[in-house]
Each structure stands twice: as structure tokens, then as C-alpha cells.
Amino acid sequence: MTFVSAEGLEPRWQDPECRILPVCEERVFLLCREPSEQAPRLLAPRRHEAGELLSHADTPVWVGELEGQPCFAVRLHRFSPRQRIPGGDFTELRSVAGFLSDAEWQLLARAKALVHWHDSHGFCARCGHPTRREAAGLSRCCENPACATRHFPRTDPAVIVRVCHRDRLLLARQPSWPEKRRSVLAGFVSPGETAEQAAIREIHEEAGLDIDADSLRYFESQPWPFPGSLMLAYTAETRDETIRCLDGELREAAWWTRDALRDAVRNGDIQLPTHRSVARSLIEDWLAARP
């Protein structure tokens, strides 16, 4: 993302050519679909084109640049996502993540995470007084002169782990997921833990498996704005094949061979995570490898 000083951001919000990313109810985004296209694409109107939209908006937050123009996320209030806006519709980010380009995903992920942070930090955690937006939305400051604490957006680290036993992959389903959905295991890093310690703990707590610590390898990371996490992906091996769902986080879990998983996906018996997710990348990377 292009660096711009905090002092240089506020004037950009007044630029009629700056781009707008509306966010409503913390979870929906304005996307549009051309009649000739099957996949949705990002709709980010210029400020002078937004019209009535901005009368329902507040909390402008700088999220980067789009087509060379500064791009701001705005939260809509007193505005129903069921209402149509000319040229687009509100759509839940998860449902379209697989269709977005990397640049669109990064802008929308940042927009969603920052707008959610502003919504949940209207009061100072130190003294309880209201806070105000500063630096084009990149921070908030307590309005109590005796406190004046500055607050910055936070990211909650989480680990997601691809666990294998020999040539089999562990996939599981949480109780809240659709019946056919399967994925690898994930969990949040606790205070005082390293990401690697969290990976070992989460797999034991959820599936009753002991990871071979020497096999734990970093894979990649991904921002996950639901509402504001950073997923740290790992691969690991276990010598233990007995799955025991210990903490109630999983409805079911099982080992899959590559052939069995390909057949199940092809036949529609199970559904894998969206193509945008690091969970899907972990699974596809394993499927592409030779046993």
C-alpha cells in the first residue's frame, strides 16, 4: 500500500475524484454485476458521483488507492442494505471473495476491518470518554484532555493448520457450518503464546491430536476481516491417527486421502472453503503434491 503521511490524507477526502467504498452493518459491501459478466466486480464510485450515498455515510477511513485515486471506506447508517443503490447491490464479502482480484480483496478486507474497529471503539478503553476519529481514520483519540490516549486499529492473530497423518489430510466441520462444509483447523493465539505454540495447542484441544513439533512449517498469511484477524497458516504432521473431538468446537472430523477428497468434491458430497481463503490454499497445495 502506498505510504501517505497522516497530514496528507485529510485533504484527499475532499477531492471529488477520490473513490468511495461503502460498508453497511459491518458486513456488506457495494458490488455491481455487468449483464455480460457472471462474477461481481468492485463498485467504488468517485466522491462527486456518490450523491445521496454520502448523506447516509460517516467515518471516512483511508484504505489505499484504486486506479491511482485515494480510496476511502465509509460506514452507512440509517440505510437498509436491502435498498438498491443504482449500479450495485450490497453483498456479504464471504460470498464473493472467490471472485475478487487480489487488489479488490485487499481494499475490501481493510475497509471492513477498519470500519468495524471504528464502530467498536467510540469510547476510550482507559477512561470511558468518547473518542474522535483522527489521521483520516487511521487512529482515534480520547476527547478527555486529562487522558488524550491515542488508539490504533488492532489485528487479532489466529493460526490455521493443515494436519496430515502419512498421506491423509485432517478435515473437520464446526457445528455452525453447512452440513457439507469441510476445512482445516484454526484458532486464535492466546496472550503469551507464540503462533507455533498456539498451533500445537489448538490441534490438541479440538481434535485430540499431538502434532510433531519438528514438522510444523509456516505456509503463508492472510488478512481475514471477520472482523479483524490475521491468519497465520502452518502445515504439520502427526503420528497419532485417533481423532478425539475434545472441546466441542468440532461437529465431526476425519482423515481423507487425495483420491477420496477429489471424488467427494467432484460429486458434491463435501464443499471446501472459498478460493480466496488460505484454508483453500492449504488444501489445494496438499492435493497438488505427490503422496
N, C-alpha and C positions, 0 to 999 in steps of 0.2 A: 504494500500500500504506500502511496506517495506521502512523504512527510510534509506536513504543513504546520507552521507554528500556530499555537492557540490564538495568538493575536491576529493571525491572518485568516482565521476560519469564520468569524462572525460576519465580516463584510461579504463573504461568499454566499451566505444565506440570503442576502438582499439582492443578489444577482438574478435577474429574471430568467437567465439561461440555466441556472442550477437545476439539478434533477431531483425529483421527489420520490421516495419510497414510502407509501402509506402502510401503516400497521394498525390493525383493529383487533381489539380484545386479545392482544398479546400473541395471537397465534395464526392470524390470517393475513394474506398478502394480496396485493393487487397484481393480477396477471391477466394477460389477454391471449386470445387464440384467434389467429387468422383463419378464415374459412378454408384456405388451401393447406393449412398445417394441421397435423394430428397432435402435436405436442404444444403445450403452452409456452409462451415466452414472456420475459420480463417486460412489464409496462412501467416506465418511470417517467412520467410527464415532466416537462420543464415547468419551472415555477409560474411563468406567465400563462401556461396552459392549464394549470391545476384548477383555477377558478374557484367554484364553490367548495371544492375539496378542502382547501386550506381554511375555510371558515369553520370546519369541523376538527381542525388539527391543532395540536400543540406539541411541545417537546421536540423541536428540531434537533437532530443529532447527526453530526457529520460521520459518514461511514466510508468515504473514499471518493473515487472518481469513476464516472461512467461516460464513455465516449469523450474523454477529455474535459468533462464538466464536473464540478463538485456535486456530490450526491448526498442528500440528507434524508434520514428516516424521520417520519412524523407519526405520532400516535393520534388516531382518530377517536373522538369522544362524541357522545350523543349522535352516534351514527351506526345504523344497523348493517352488519355485513351481509344481510340478506337483500339490502337495497343494491340495485345495479348502478354502477358508475359507467358512463359512456366509454366504450372501448375496452372494458375489462370486467373481471369478477374477482371477489375475494376467494382465495383458495388456501387450504391448510398446507403448510410448507412440506410436511412429510409426504403428502400425496403426490407432489410434483417434483420432489427432489431429484429423482432419476432422470428428469427431462432437462434439467438446468445445466448450463455451462458452468465451468469452474468459477468464472468471474461472477456470474449471476448468483451462484450458491454463496460465495464469499460475502457479497454485498448483503444478501437477504439474511444470512446467518448472523452477520454483525448487526444488521438493523434490528432483528428480532431480539437478540441478546441485550443490546443496549437500551431499547425501548422498555423491555421488561425490567431492567435494572433501575431505570428512572422511575418507573411506576412503583417499585417496591422500596425506594429509598427517598421518599418525600420527607422523612423526618430523621434527624440526627441520631445515630445509634449511641452517641456519647451522652447527650444532654436532653434529647427528645424534642428540641425545637425544629421548626421547618427548615428544609434545605432549599437552595436555589440552584438552578442549572448554571454551569459556567463552561467556558472554553468550548463553545459550540457543542455542548452536551457531553464532553469527554470527562467531566468531573462535576461534583456538586459541592456546595459549601454551606455550612451551618450558618443560619442567619442570626444566631445568638452571638453578639460581639464578644462576650466573655468566653465563648468556645471557639467559634470560627474554624471548626475542624473541616478539612477538605476530604471528601470521599471520592474514591475512584472505582470504576467497574471491577468486579471480581469474576474470576473463572474458577469453577469447581473441577478439579482433576478427577477423572474416572479411568479405570482400566478395563480393557476388553481383551479376552484371552482365547486364542484358538488352542484347544487342548486335544492332543492326539494320543492314542494308545496303539503303538505299532502303525498299521496302515488304516486305522479307523479314526474318525472325527467325532467329537462330542458336540451334539446339538440339543437344544432344550427349548421349552416353551414356558413362558410365565403365565400365571392364571388369567391375567387380563388380556392376553393376546388372542387373536383369532385361532380357531382350532388347528388350522393347518400351518400356522407360522412357526418357523424354527430359526434359531440363531445360536451364535456362540455366547459365552457367559460374560457378564460385565458387572462392575460395581464401583462405588466411589472410594477414593483414597481417604483414609481416616487421618486426623491430625497426628503428627509424629511418625507417620509411615512413609517409607519410600514407595514408589509405584510398584516395584518388584515385590515388596512385602505384601502390598495390597492384592496383587495378582494371586499370590500363593494363598493368602487368607480367603479371598472370595471363592476360589475354586473349591477349597475345603469346606467352607460354610455352606455353599449352595449345592455342591454335588458329592461331597464326602470324599473327594479325591486328593491325594497328595502329589503335588507337582514335583518333578525332579528339578530342583533349583538350578542346577547346572545347565538345564536345557532351555531355560527361559531366555527368549530373544526378543528385542524390540523390533517392531514391524513398521509402524508409522503412526502419525497422529492426525486428528481431525476435530475441528470445532463442531460442537453439537449443541445448538441453541435451544434446548428443550429442558430448562430455559436457558442455561448458560454454562455448559460443560466443555471440557477439552478431553476427548477420548484418546487415551494412550494405548495403542494396540500392541499385543505381545503374542508370541507363539510359545508353546510349551509341550512337553511330553510327560506322561505319567506311566509308571509301571503297574498301577492299580486299575483294574478294569471294573471293579464293583462300584456302581453308582448308587449313592445314598443321598436323597434329597433331604437335607438335614434341617434347614431353616425355614422351609415353607415358601421360598422365593420362586421355586420351580413347580409347575404342574406335572411335567414329565421331562425326562432326559434319556438319551440313548446314543449308542455308538453307530456310526454309519460308515460303510465302505464307499469308495468312489462310485462304483457301478450302481450300488443301491441308491445313493443320493441322486445321481443323474437320472435314473429311472423314475424316482419319486417326483422329482421336479418336472420331468417331461410329461408324466401322467397327471400332473396336477394334484398329487397326493399331499405334497407339502409346498409351502411358499417360503422363499428365502427373503432376507431383508432387501430393501431398496438398493438399486445400483449405486446410489450416491453414498451409501454408508460404508464406513470402514469395516463393519461386520461382513458385508458382502465381499469386500476386497479380500479379507482373510479367507473366506470360504472359497472364492474363485482361485486364489493363489494356491490353495491346497489341491483343488480339483485339477489344476493345470500341471501339477508336479507328478512325476512318476513315483509309484509306490515303492 
